[in-house]
């Protein structure tokens, strides 16, 4: 086992702190133009018990949002075909109730403020642990249930 594989495995062994049965009630759309990141985040959410649909492009994500309901969309901020802010804005027009969690490897307060101004629920700075991912996702979904 390579070091990175061992690290990934140990991340999955972290105590989560949220009941998995709660996660099974939620449909999550994961969007990233990097296939490796898309696979890892999708798999992590599936392991946590969420029903996951992956999308490799923003345009594909918008088509999916038009055809079915998602409780949460987790999307990368920097993508080739459509950036996360544009996807956020269009997704809120299509399905305002869908919560949005942005992922980014670049901390830019201006961009993050723009995301909040356009109704992003939260963000994750890459790299992040499965525990952080689940905590942020659960927090976004908790906000949904209180509205």
Helices and strands as residue ranges (DSSP letters): H 3-12, H 20-23, E 27-31, H 35-47, E 51-55, H 58-67, E 72-76, H 84-94, E 99-104, H 109-117, E 122-125, H 130-145
